[in-house]
C-alpha cells in the first residue's frame, strides 16, 4: 500500500512539475524536490540512528585511533 501511494504521489508530482515548466516556473519544482529529498534522507538517518547501525561514525573513530 505504501509503494502504491508513493507511486501515485510521484505521478502527481510529475504532472505538477510539467505544468510549472510550461508556465516557465521551473525553479519551483527543483526547490520542492530538494525539500522532498532532504526529508527522505533525514528519515533514513533517523531510522539508522534508531537501529544503531551508524557504522559511518564508527569507521571515522577507528581511523582517528590509528592516527589517520
N, C-alpha and C positions, 0 to 999 in steps of 0.2 A: 504494500500500500504506500509505503514511504517513497519507493522508487517511482511509482506512478505519479504521485504528487510532485516529485522533483522534476520529472519529465514534462508534466503539464505546465509547471512554472517556467521551465526553460523555454517551452514553445511560446508561452505568453510573453515572456521577456524578449524573445527574438522578434516577435511581431511588434512589440512596442519600440524596440530599437530600430527596426526598419522604418517605422512611421517617423521617428525622430530624425533619422538620417535624411528622409525625404524632405523634411522641413528645415534641413541644414542646422540641426541642433545635435551634432554628433558627439560633442563633448559630454553631454548629459549621460548617455548610456555608458561611456567609459568610467565616469565617476560612480555611477550606480554599481557597475561591475566590480570596481575596486573595493567598494564597501562590502559587496557580497563575498568576494574572495577573502577579504580580511576577516569577516565573520566566520567563514568556513574554516580558515586556518586557526583562528582563535579557539573555535570549538574543538578542533583536533588537539590543540595544545593543552587545553583544559582536560580533555579525556586522557591524554598521555600522562599528564601530571597526576591525575586521579588514580590511574592504574599503577603508577610507579615505574613506568618503563622509560624514564628520561635518561637514556643512555648517552645522549649527546653531552650532557653536563658532566657525566662520569668520565668520559673519554678525555675531556679537556683537563679535568682534575688529575687524571693519571699522567698526562703529558707534563703537567706542571711539577709533579713529584719527580719525574725523570729528568727535569732540567731542560725541557724543550720549550 
